[in-house]
Amino acid sequence: MKEKITIRPLKLSDVDSCLSMINSLVEERAMISIQKKMTRKQEEEYLKKTLKEVKDKKHVAFVIDINGKVAGISGISKTDSETRSHLGDIGIFLKKGVRGMGLGEKLFRKTMNEGIKKLKFKIVHLTVFANNKTAMNLYKKLGFVKIGTIKDGFKYYGKYGDCVIMVKYV
Ligand SMILES: CC(C)(COP(=O)(O)OP(=O)(O)OC[C@H]1O[C@@H](n2cnc3c(N)ncnc32)[C@H](O)[C@@H]1OP(=O)(O)O)[C@@H](O)C(=O)NCCC(=O)NCCS
Protein backbone atom coordinates (compact mmCIF):
# COMPACT_ATOMS: atom_id res chain seq x y z
CA MET A 1 0.00 0.00 0.00
CA LYS A 2 1.25 3.48 -0.87
CA GLU A 3 1.96 5.58 2.22
CA LYS A 4 -0.03 8.75 2.77
CA ILE A 5 2.08 11.20 4.73
CA THR A 6 0.69 14.51 6.03
CA ILE A 7 1.61 17.10 8.63
CA ARG A 8 -1.51 18.15 10.53
CA PRO A 9 -2.59 19.50 13.95
CA LEU A 10 -2.66 17.13 16.92
CA LYS A 11 -6.10 15.77 17.90
CA LEU A 12 -7.46 13.79 20.86
CA SER A 13 -8.11 10.68 18.77
CA ASP A 14 -4.30 10.44 18.28
CA VAL A 15 -3.99 9.09 21.82
CA ASP A 16 -3.28 5.44 20.93
CA SER A 17 -0.71 6.10 18.21
CA CYS A 18 0.93 8.84 20.34
CA LEU A 19 1.12 6.37 23.23
CA SER A 20 2.73 3.66 21.14
CA MET A 21 5.19 6.20 19.64
CA ILE A 22 6.24 7.69 22.98
CA ASN A 23 6.64 4.28 24.58
CA SER A 24 8.80 3.10 21.67
CA LEU A 25 11.06 6.13 22.23
CA VAL A 26 11.27 5.35 25.95
CA GLU A 27 12.23 1.75 25.13
CA GLU A 28 14.88 3.00 22.72
CA ARG A 29 16.26 5.48 25.32
CA ALA A 30 16.08 8.16 22.64
CA MET A 31 17.43 11.08 24.72
CA ILE A 32 14.05 12.70 25.36
CA SER A 33 12.80 14.03 28.67
CA ILE A 34 10.47 11.07 29.36
CA GLN A 35 12.16 8.06 30.96
CA LYS A 36 9.22 5.91 32.00
CA LYS A 37 6.57 4.35 29.78
CA MET A 38 3.27 6.21 29.86
CA THR A 39 -0.10 4.62 30.51
CA ARG A 40 -3.02 5.31 28.18
CA LYS A 41 -4.65 7.40 30.92
CA GLN A 42 -1.52 9.55 31.34
CA GLU A 43 -1.21 10.03 27.59
CA GLU A 44 -4.87 10.96 27.26
CA GLU A 45 -4.50 13.51 30.07
CA TYR A 46 -1.39 14.92 28.45
CA LEU A 47 -3.19 15.32 25.09
CA LYS A 48 -6.23 16.92 26.75
CA LYS A 49 -3.97 19.40 28.58
CA THR A 50 -2.05 20.19 25.39
CA LEU A 51 -5.23 20.65 23.36
CA LYS A 52 -6.66 22.96 26.03
CA GLU A 53 -3.47 25.03 25.77
CA VAL A 54 -3.89 25.07 21.99
CA LYS A 55 -7.46 26.37 22.45
CA ASP A 56 -6.22 28.99 24.93
CA LYS A 57 -3.59 30.18 22.43
CA LYS A 58 -0.64 29.04 24.51
CA HIS A 59 0.50 26.10 22.42
CA VAL A 60 0.78 24.96 18.81
CA ALA A 61 1.17 21.21 18.16
CA PHE A 62 1.54 19.32 14.88
CA VAL A 63 2.07 15.67 14.04
CA ILE A 64 3.37 13.62 11.14
CA ASP A 65 0.51 11.36 10.12
CA ILE A 66 1.41 8.23 8.16
CA ASN A 67 -1.67 6.34 7.01
CA GLY A 68 -3.66 7.70 9.96
CA LYS A 69 -1.03 6.96 12.64
CA VAL A 70 1.18 9.47 14.41
CA ALA A 71 4.87 8.99 13.58
CA GLY A 72 6.20 12.27 14.96
CA ILE A 73 5.11 15.19 17.10
CA SER A 74 6.29 18.74 17.67
CA GLY A 75 5.01 21.47 19.94
CA ILE A 76 5.81 25.06 20.74
CA SER A 77 4.43 26.69 23.86
CA LYS A 78 4.53 29.74 26.08
CA THR A 79 4.79 29.87 29.86
CA ASP A 80 2.12 31.48 32.03
CA SER A 81 4.42 34.41 32.73
CA GLU A 82 3.32 37.53 30.86
CA THR A 83 6.87 38.89 30.88
CA ARG A 84 7.96 35.86 28.82
CA SER A 85 4.96 35.64 26.50
CA HIS A 86 7.15 36.43 23.46
CA LEU A 87 9.24 33.28 24.10
CA GLY A 88 8.35 29.96 22.51
CA ASP A 89 9.69 26.69 23.93
CA ILE A 90 9.90 24.10 21.13
CA GLY A 91 10.38 20.33 21.07
CA ILE A 92 10.15 17.47 18.60
CA PHE A 93 10.47 13.72 18.28
CA LEU A 94 9.90 11.16 15.57
CA LYS A 95 9.66 7.43 15.94
CA LYS A 96 12.44 5.18 14.71
CA GLY A 97 12.08 4.15 11.09
CA VAL A 98 10.91 7.53 9.80
CA ARG A 99 13.98 9.56 10.76
CA GLY A 100 16.61 10.89 8.37
CA MET A 101 14.17 11.39 5.47
CA GLY A 102 13.51 15.09 5.86
CA LEU A 103 10.26 14.69 7.82
CA GLY A 104 11.66 16.06 11.09
CA GLU A 105 12.80 19.23 9.40
CA LYS A 106 9.40 19.71 7.71
CA LEU A 107 7.50 19.13 10.97
CA PHE A 108 9.80 21.40 12.96
CA ARG A 109 9.56 24.23 10.40
CA LYS A 110 5.77 23.97 10.31
CA THR A 111 5.43 24.03 14.11
CA MET A 112 7.89 26.90 14.54
CA ASN A 113 6.38 29.01 11.75
CA GLU A 114 2.80 28.49 12.92
CA GLY A 115 3.87 29.29 16.50
CA ILE A 116 5.50 32.51 15.38
CA LYS A 117 2.46 33.44 13.29
CA LYS A 118 -0.32 32.49 15.71
CA LEU A 119 1.30 33.12 19.10
CA LYS A 120 3.53 36.03 18.03
CA PHE A 121 6.78 34.61 19.35
CA LYS A 122 9.87 36.79 18.94
CA ILE A 123 12.33 34.28 20.38
CA VAL A 124 12.26 30.49 20.08
CA HIS A 125 14.34 28.41 22.49
CA LEU A 126 14.98 24.78 23.30
CA THR A 127 17.14 22.43 25.34
CA VAL A 128 18.91 19.37 24.00
CA PHE A 129 21.21 16.67 25.38
CA ALA A 130 24.80 17.68 24.54
CA ASN A 131 25.43 14.31 22.87
CA ASN A 132 22.36 14.47 20.63
CA LYS A 133 24.25 15.58 17.52
CA THR A 134 21.42 14.74 15.12
CA ALA A 135 18.98 17.07 16.85
CA MET A 136 21.59 19.82 17.26
CA ASN A 137 22.42 19.65 13.56
CA LEU A 138 18.75 20.11 12.71
CA TYR A 139 18.44 23.11 15.04
CA LYS A 140 21.64 24.72 13.72
CA LYS A 141 20.41 24.22 10.16
CA LEU A 142 17.24 26.14 11.04
CA GLY A 143 19.14 29.08 12.53
CA PHE A 144 19.39 28.19 16.21
CA VAL A 145 22.52 29.22 18.05
CA LYS A 146 23.96 27.51 21.10
CA ILE A 147 24.04 30.08 23.88
CA GLY A 148 25.30 27.91 26.69
CA THR A 149 25.58 24.59 28.43
CA ILE A 150 24.31 23.62 31.85
CA LYS A 151 26.88 21.13 33.01
CA ASP A 152 25.10 18.04 34.38
CA GLY A 153 21.80 19.76 33.53
CA PHE A 154 20.13 16.47 32.60
CA LYS A 155 19.75 13.40 34.79
CA TYR A 156 19.03 10.50 32.50
CA TYR A 157 18.58 6.99 33.89
CA GLY A 158 20.63 7.97 36.94
CA LYS A 159 23.54 9.52 35.02
CA TYR A 160 24.20 13.23 34.65
CA GLY A 161 24.71 14.75 31.20
CA ASP A 162 25.18 18.26 29.87
CA CYS A 163 22.18 20.28 28.71
CA VAL A 164 22.66 22.62 25.76
CA ILE A 165 20.45 25.71 25.42
CA MET A 166 19.77 26.99 21.90
CA VAL A 167 17.98 30.12 20.78
CA LYS A 168 16.66 31.65 17.57
CA TYR A 169 15.63 35.30 17.28
CA VAL A 170 12.81 35.71 14.81
C1 LIG B 1 16.10 14.87 15.84
C2 LIG B 1 15.01 14.52 14.83
C3 LIG B 1 13.74 15.27 15.19
C4 LIG B 1 15.47 14.94 13.42
O1 LIG B 1 14.47 14.60 12.48
P1 LIG B 1 14.84 13.76 11.15
O2 LIG B 1 13.62 13.54 10.39
O3 LIG B 1 15.59 12.56 11.61
O4 LIG B 1 15.82 14.77 10.42
P2 LIG B 1 15.76 15.19 8.88
O5 LIG B 1 15.86 13.99 8.03
O6 LIG B 1 14.61 16.10 8.66
O7 LIG B 1 17.12 15.99 8.73
C5 LIG B 1 17.20 17.38 9.04
C6 LIG B 1 18.62 17.71 9.48
O8 LIG B 1 18.90 17.05 10.72
C7 LIG B 1 20.29 16.65 10.72
N1 LIG B 1 20.37 15.19 10.74
C8 LIG B 1 19.38 14.31 10.42
N2 LIG B 1 19.84 13.03 10.57
C9 LIG B 1 21.12 13.12 10.98
C10 LIG B 1 22.11 12.17 11.31
N3 LIG B 1 21.88 10.85 11.24
N4 LIG B 1 23.33 12.60 11.72
C11 LIG B 1 23.58 13.92 11.81
N5 LIG B 1 22.68 14.90 11.52
C12 LIG B 1 21.46 14.49 11.09
C13 LIG B 1 20.89 17.21 9.48
O9 LIG B 1 21.33 18.53 9.75
C14 LIG B 1 19.69 17.24 8.54
O10 LIG B 1 19.85 18.16 7.47
P3 LIG B 1 20.56 17.66 6.09
O11 LIG B 1 19.76 16.49 5.62
O12 LIG B 1 20.46 18.85 5.21
O13 LIG B 1 21.95 17.27 6.48
C15 LIG B 1 14.72 12.99 14.82
O14 LIG B 1 15.88 12.32 14.41
C16 LIG B 1 14.28 12.43 16.17
O15 LIG B 1 13.12 12.52 16.49
N6 LIG B 1 15.18 11.80 16.91
C17 LIG B 1 14.85 11.14 18.19
C18 LIG B 1 14.27 12.06 19.24
C19 LIG B 1 15.10 13.31 19.45
O16 LIG B 1 16.31 13.26 19.53
N7 LIG B 1 14.40 14.45 19.56
C20 LIG B 1 15.02 15.72 19.84
C21 LIG B 1 15.18 15.89 21.31
S1 LIG B 1 15.89 17.46 21.71
The ligand as an SDF file (V2000), in Angstrom:
LIG
                    3D

 48 50  0  0  0  0  0  0  0  0999 V2000
   16.1010   14.8710   15.8410 C   0  0  0  0  0  0  0  0  0  0  0  0
   15.0080   14.5180   14.8320 C   0  0  0  0  0  0  0  0  0  0  0  0
   13.7400   15.2690   15.1860 C   0  0  0  0  0  0  0  0  0  0  0  0
   15.4660   14.9390   13.4180 C   0  0  0  0  0  0  0  0  0  0  0  0
   14.4670   14.6050   12.4840 O   0  0  0  0  0  0  0  0  0  0  0  0
   14.8360   13.7610   11.1540 P   0  0  0  0  0  0  0  0  0  0  0  0
   13.6160   13.5400   10.3880 O   0  0  0  0  0  0  0  0  0  0  0  0
   15.5890   12.5600   11.6080 O   0  0  0  0  0  0  0  0  0  0  0  0
   15.8210   14.7670   10.4220 O   0  0  0  0  0  0  0  0  0  0  0  0
   15.7620   15.1940    8.8780 P   0  0  0  0  0  0  0  0  0  0  0  0
   15.8560   13.9850    8.0310 O   0  0  0  0  0  0  0  0  0  0  0  0
   14.6090   16.1000    8.6580 O   0  0  0  0  0  0  0  0  0  0  0  0
   17.1230   15.9940    8.7300 O   0  0  0  0  0  0  0  0  0  0  0  0
   17.2010   17.3820    9.0350 C   0  0  0  0  0  0  0  0  0  0  0  0
   18.6210   17.7070    9.4760 C   0  0  0  0  0  0  0  0  0  0  0  0
   18.9050   17.0460   10.7180 O   0  0  0  0  0  0  0  0  0  0  0  0
   20.2870   16.6460   10.7250 C   0  0  0  0  0  0  0  0  0  0  0  0
   20.3740   15.1920   10.7360 N   0  0  0  0  0  0  0  0  0  0  0  0
   19.3800   14.3060   10.4170 C   0  0  0  0  0  0  0  0  0  0  0  0
   19.8350   13.0310   10.5680 N   0  0  0  0  0  0  0  0  0  0  0  0
   21.1160   13.1240   10.9820 C   0  0  0  0  0  0  0  0  0  0  0  0
   22.1070   12.1650   11.3100 C   0  0  0  0  0  0  0  0  0  0  0  0
   21.8820   10.8510   11.2390 N   0  0  0  0  0  0  0  0  0  0  0  0
   23.3330   12.6030   11.7210 N   0  0  0  0  0  0  0  0  0  0  0  0
   23.5820   13.9220   11.8130 C   0  0  0  0  0  0  0  0  0  0  0  0
   22.6820   14.8960   11.5160 N   0  0  0  0  0  0  0  0  0  0  0  0
   21.4620   14.4860   11.0930 C   0  0  0  0  0  0  0  0  0  0  0  0
   20.8890   17.2100    9.4770 C   0  0  0  0  0  0  0  0  0  0  0  0
   21.3290   18.5350    9.7510 O   0  0  0  0  0  0  0  0  0  0  0  0
   19.6920   17.2430    8.5400 C   0  0  0  0  0  0  0  0  0  0  0  0
   19.8450   18.1580    7.4730 O   0  0  0  0  0  0  0  0  0  0  0  0
   20.5620   17.6560    6.0930 P   0  0  0  0  0  0  0  0  0  0  0  0
   19.7570   16.4900    5.6220 O   0  0  0  0  0  0  0  0  0  0  0  0
   20.4640   18.8500    5.2140 O   0  0  0  0  0  0  0  0  0  0  0  0
   21.9540   17.2690    6.4810 O   0  0  0  0  0  0  0  0  0  0  0  0
   14.7240   12.9860   14.8200 C   0  0  0  0  0  0  0  0  0  0  0  0
   15.8820   12.3160   14.4130 O   0  0  0  0  0  0  0  0  0  0  0  0
   14.2800   12.4270   16.1670 C   0  0  0  0  0  0  0  0  0  0  0  0
   13.1160   12.5220   16.4910 O   0  0  0  0  0  0  0  0  0  0  0  0
   15.1830   11.7950   16.9150 N   0  0  0  0  0  0  0  0  0  0  0  0
   14.8540   11.1370   18.1870 C   0  0  0  0  0  0  0  0  0  0  0  0
   14.2710   12.0610   19.2410 C   0  0  0  0  0  0  0  0  0  0  0  0
   15.0990   13.3070   19.4490 C   0  0  0  0  0  0  0  0  0  0  0  0
   16.3150   13.2560   19.5330 O   0  0  0  0  0  0  0  0  0  0  0  0
   14.4020   14.4460   19.5570 N   0  0  0  0  0  0  0  0  0  0  0  0
   15.0210   15.7200   19.8410 C   0  0  0  0  0  0  0  0  0  0  0  0
   15.1790   15.8880   21.3070 C   0  0  0  0  0  0  0  0  0  0  0  0
   15.8910   17.4620   21.7090 S   0  0  0  0  0  0  0  0  0  0  0  0
  1  2  1  0
  2  3  1  0
  2  4  1  0
  2 36  1  0
  4  5  1  0
  5  6  1  0
  6  7  2  0
  6  8  1  0
  6  9  1  0
  9 10  1  0
 10 11  2  0
 10 12  1  0
 10 13  1  0
 13 14  1  0
 14 15  1  0
 15 16  1  0
 15 30  1  0
 16 17  1  0
 17 18  1  0
 17 28  1  0
 18 19  1  0
 18 27  1  0
 19 20  2  0
 20 21  1  0
 21 22  1  0
 21 27  2  0
 22 23  1  0
 22 24  2  0
 24 25  1  0
 25 26  2  0
 26 27  1  0
 28 29  1  0
 28 30  1  0
 30 31  1  0
 31 32  1  0
 32 33  2  0
 32 34  1  0
 32 35  1  0
 36 37  1  0
 36 38  1  0
 38 39  2  0
 38 40  1  0
 40 41  1  0
 41 42  1  0
 42 43  1  0
 43 44  2  0
 43 45  1  0
 45 46  1  0
 46 47  1  0
 47 48  1  0
M  END
$$$$
